[in-house]
Amino acid sequence: MRCGRYSNCRRRWCIGSGALAARSRKQPDRRRPPAGIDVVFRNAALADLALLDIATDPDSDADGWTTTLHLAECFRLTLYDAVYVELAHRRSLTLASLDEELRAAARTLGVPVLGTAA
């Protein structure tokens, strides 16, 4: 039995073993910054970002553990990639990506896609 929510869902059950496996993996130490990013550069980049007129989507938080997680499971995307697909789908936006799995998920949902896959 497939989930039936999306036509090409590859999962037998969309929530379950994948979520449990992700929880059981050892998480990296988040107290240290990643190698290659020093504190001065990070702070300067954040200061530059603060100057930009960036709008955030207030509904993304609410959808993060429901629709977005379901998309990630069904299309075997990372949650990070599924956020872009969910946002483009919900807000009727065009998705710009060269990632073929991301593009395929978007096309399945009827989301217009820009870019040419490599």
Residue frames relative to the residue before (quaternion, step in Angstrom):
aa qw qx qy qz dx dy dz
M 1.0000 0.0000 0.0000 0.0000 0.00 0.00 0.00
R 0.2465 -0.7619 0.5853 0.1269 3.57 -0.81 1.03
C 0.6495 -0.5367 0.3502 0.4092 3.56 -1.18 0.42
G 0.3257 -0.7951 0.4620 0.2196 3.57 1.12 -0.61
R 0.5378 0.6461 -0.4054 0.3590 3.58 1.19 -0.21
Y 0.7777 0.1274 -0.0666 0.6120 3.57 1.06 -0.76
S 0.5957 -0.6503 0.3440 0.3224 3.55 -0.94 0.92
N 0.8028 0.2312 -0.1544 0.5276 3.62 0.97 -0.61
C 0.1588 0.7939 -0.5630 0.1659 3.55 1.02 0.78
R 0.2844 -0.7943 0.5195 0.1351 3.57 -0.75 1.04
R 0.6182 0.5649 -0.3355 0.4315 3.57 1.24 -0.12
R 0.4483 -0.6452 0.5348 0.3110 3.52 -1.11 0.64
W 0.7597 0.0624 -0.0256 0.6468 3.56 1.00 -0.88
C 0.3911 -0.7684 0.4561 0.2204 3.57 -0.62 1.04
I 0.7536 0.2023 -0.1533 0.6064 3.58 1.09 -0.52
G 0.4847 0.6692 -0.4607 0.3240 3.56 -0.83 0.83
S 0.8711 0.0742 -0.0484 0.4831 3.52 -0.73 -1.08
G 0.6341 0.5365 -0.3457 0.4365 3.62 0.98 -0.71
A 0.6656 0.4877 -0.3021 0.4773 3.56 0.94 -0.85
L 0.6535 0.5034 -0.3196 0.4662 3.59 0.99 -0.77
A 0.6476 0.5137 -0.3232 0.4607 3.58 0.96 -0.81
A 0.6392 0.5263 -0.3297 0.4535 3.58 0.98 -0.81
R 0.6542 0.5154 -0.3122 0.4571 3.58 1.03 -0.74
S 0.7028 0.4931 -0.2782 0.4307 3.56 1.01 -0.77
R 0.5382 0.6184 -0.4127 0.3970 3.61 1.21 -0.30
K 0.5184 -0.6277 0.4781 0.3298 3.54 -1.10 0.72
Q 0.3343 -0.7512 0.5413 0.1761 3.54 -0.81 1.03
P 0.5009 -0.6451 0.4727 0.3310 3.61 -1.02 0.72
D 0.5793 -0.5756 0.4484 0.3634 3.53 -1.25 0.47
R 0.2237 -0.8195 0.5192 0.0939 3.60 -0.39 1.24
R 0.5279 0.6502 -0.4127 0.3581 3.61 1.22 -0.07
R 0.7174 0.3884 -0.2418 0.5254 3.58 1.16 -0.49
P 0.4694 -0.6478 0.4971 0.3359 3.62 -0.98 0.70
P 0.6029 -0.5642 0.4097 0.3877 3.61 -1.12 0.57
A 0.5979 -0.5591 0.4288 0.3822 3.56 -1.14 0.60
G 0.7714 0.3599 -0.2641 0.4535 3.56 -1.03 0.78
I 0.7075 0.3560 -0.2578 0.5534 3.61 1.20 -0.21
D 0.1345 -0.8045 0.5720 0.0867 3.56 -0.42 1.14
V 0.6888 -0.5222 0.3305 0.3790 3.54 -1.26 0.49
V 0.6390 0.5319 -0.3329 0.4449 3.59 0.97 -0.80
F 0.6626 0.4912 -0.3034 0.4771 3.58 0.90 -0.93
R 0.6454 0.5325 -0.3200 0.4445 3.60 0.90 -0.94
N 0.6878 0.4841 -0.2865 0.4588 3.58 0.85 -0.97
A 0.6411 0.5116 -0.3212 0.4734 3.59 1.02 -0.76
A 0.6483 0.5116 -0.3164 0.4668 3.59 0.98 -0.82
L 0.6560 0.5023 -0.3095 0.4707 3.59 0.98 -0.81
A 0.6273 0.5231 -0.3317 0.4722 3.58 1.05 -0.73
D 0.6420 0.5115 -0.3158 0.4759 3.60 1.01 -0.81
L 0.6503 0.5196 -0.3149 0.4560 3.59 0.95 -0.84
A 0.6291 0.5556 -0.3310 0.4313 3.58 1.02 -0.78
L 0.6434 0.5329 -0.3154 0.4500 3.60 1.19 -0.50
L 0.6239 0.5610 -0.3320 0.4311 3.60 1.22 -0.43
D 0.4461 -0.6606 0.5358 0.2786 3.53 -1.22 0.60
I 0.1026 0.8161 -0.5522 0.1360 3.57 0.27 1.31
A 0.1992 -0.7665 0.6013 0.1060 3.54 -0.85 1.01
T 0.2239 -0.7547 0.5995 0.1446 3.55 -1.04 0.76
D 0.4351 -0.6891 0.5196 0.2567 3.54 -1.20 0.57
P 0.3542 -0.7822 0.4683 0.2086 3.61 -0.40 1.15
D 0.6712 0.5112 -0.3047 0.4418 3.61 1.13 -0.49
S 0.4994 0.6806 -0.4271 0.3238 3.61 1.19 -0.30
D 0.6258 0.5400 -0.3468 0.4433 3.60 0.98 -0.75
A 0.6829 0.4929 -0.2909 0.4539 3.57 0.89 -0.92
D 0.7202 0.4419 -0.2453 0.4752 3.59 1.05 -0.76
G 0.4777 0.7330 -0.4053 0.2651 3.58 1.21 -0.40
W 0.7899 0.2917 -0.1584 0.5155 3.58 0.89 -0.83
T 0.6568 0.4520 -0.3287 0.5062 3.57 1.23 0.27
T 0.8170 0.2463 -0.1260 0.5059 3.56 -0.07 -1.29
T 0.6808 0.4983 -0.3033 0.4429 3.59 0.82 -0.94
L 0.6498 0.5018 -0.3146 0.4765 3.57 0.94 -0.82
H 0.6409 0.5216 -0.3226 0.4616 3.56 1.00 -0.79
L 0.6415 0.5123 -0.3192 0.4735 3.60 0.97 -0.80
A 0.6392 0.5293 -0.3222 0.4555 3.58 0.96 -0.87
E 0.6759 0.4891 -0.2880 0.4700 3.57 0.91 -0.91
C 0.7114 0.4853 -0.2702 0.4306 3.58 0.76 -1.04
F 0.7825 0.3091 -0.1651 0.5147 3.58 0.93 -0.84
R 0.3973 -0.7423 0.4475 0.3013 3.57 1.34 0.12
L 0.3432 0.7064 -0.5204 0.3353 3.53 0.87 1.10
T 0.5274 -0.5414 0.5088 0.4122 3.53 -1.27 0.20
L 0.6120 -0.5372 0.4121 0.4088 3.57 -1.17 0.42
Y 0.5874 0.5838 -0.3471 0.4401 3.56 1.11 -0.74
D 0.7027 0.4420 -0.2663 0.4899 3.62 0.88 -0.93
A 0.6353 0.5496 -0.3319 0.4291 3.59 0.98 -0.81
V 0.5694 0.5888 -0.3823 0.4277 3.60 1.13 -0.58
Y 0.6660 0.5033 -0.3061 0.4577 3.58 0.93 -0.88
V 0.6510 0.5062 -0.3129 0.4712 3.59 0.96 -0.85
E 0.6656 0.5106 -0.3048 0.4511 3.59 0.89 -0.96
L 0.6688 0.5032 -0.3012 0.4569 3.58 0.89 -0.93
A 0.6636 0.4936 -0.3061 0.4716 3.60 0.89 -0.90
H 0.6590 0.5067 -0.3064 0.4637 3.58 0.96 -0.85
R 0.7094 0.4752 -0.2702 0.4448 3.60 0.75 -1.02
R 0.7785 0.3409 -0.1781 0.4959 3.60 0.95 -0.83
S 0.4222 -0.7311 0.4397 0.3066 3.59 1.33 0.23
L 0.3507 0.7273 -0.4964 0.3189 3.53 0.87 1.08
T 0.4692 -0.6234 0.5345 0.3250 3.54 -1.29 0.29
L 0.2983 -0.7526 0.5653 0.1582 3.56 -0.97 0.92
A 0.1579 -0.7651 0.6185 0.0851 3.59 -0.90 0.95
S 0.2962 0.7431 -0.5483 0.2439 3.57 -0.52 1.18
L 0.2987 -0.7232 0.5898 0.1996 3.52 -1.26 0.52
D 0.5028 0.6506 -0.4147 0.3897 3.59 1.30 -0.09
E 0.3978 -0.7705 0.4455 0.2226 3.58 -0.44 1.22
E 0.6447 0.5075 -0.3405 0.4592 3.63 0.97 -0.70
L 0.6382 0.5148 -0.3121 0.4799 3.56 1.05 -0.79
R 0.6543 0.5140 -0.2985 0.4676 3.57 0.97 -0.88
A 0.6548 0.5158 -0.3157 0.4534 3.59 0.95 -0.86
A 0.6418 0.5100 -0.3231 0.4729 3.59 0.96 -0.83
A 0.6554 0.5128 -0.3117 0.4587 3.59 0.92 -0.91
R 0.6625 0.5059 -0.3121 0.4559 3.59 0.88 -0.92
T 0.6211 0.5489 -0.3367 0.4468 3.59 1.02 -0.80
L 0.7180 0.4263 -0.2365 0.4968 3.57 1.05 -0.77
G 0.5432 -0.6434 0.3915 0.3710 3.58 1.27 -0.02
V 0.4302 0.6890 -0.4657 0.3510 3.57 1.24 0.38
P 0.4316 -0.6834 0.5164 0.2828 3.62 -0.81 0.92
V 0.1584 -0.8032 0.5722 0.0479 3.58 -0.99 0.88
L 0.2142 -0.7508 0.6137 0.1177 3.56 -1.02 0.92
G 0.6757 0.4894 -0.3619 0.4159 3.55 -1.20 0.43
T 0.3091 -0.7218 0.5908 0.1857 3.49 -1.31 0.42
A 0.4430 -0.6937 0.4992 0.2706 3.56 -0.78 1.01
A 0.5113 -0.6587 0.4675 0.2936 3.55 -1.13 0.77
